[in-house]
Amino acid sequence: MKIFELRFLDKLEIAILVRGYKARDDLDALEEAKRLCKTHAIEVWHGDRRVARINKGNMPLATAARQSL
C-alpha cells in the first residue's frame, strides 16, 4: 500500500484540508478523490508528485488547463 494525500481546495485553489489515504496505486487514490469531490476540488498527491486533480462535483477538466493531469 502507498500513502497518498488528498488535498481539498477552496475557490482560491488553496488547500484547506489534507487527508492521508492508503491505496494500492494511483487509480485507487483517484477513485477515492472522485467519491469525495462533491463540495471541493481535490488534488491527489503521492509524495512530491501530483497524480491528478478532480474538479468540484467531478466537472470536466479544461484541456488547456495546466492544472489538469
C-alpha angles and dihedrals in degrees: 000000000000128000115236131182120228107202114199110209130207125216090279091055092250118141107245097172132022118196126187116226130185114219139160094235147339093286094055091050090047091052090053091050090050089052092051102041098094095109105021142027110254132207118203115214133184106193107308093339119097106219099186148323124235117198121227108283089009091278114176116278119240109253091218094048114113088209096062116091 
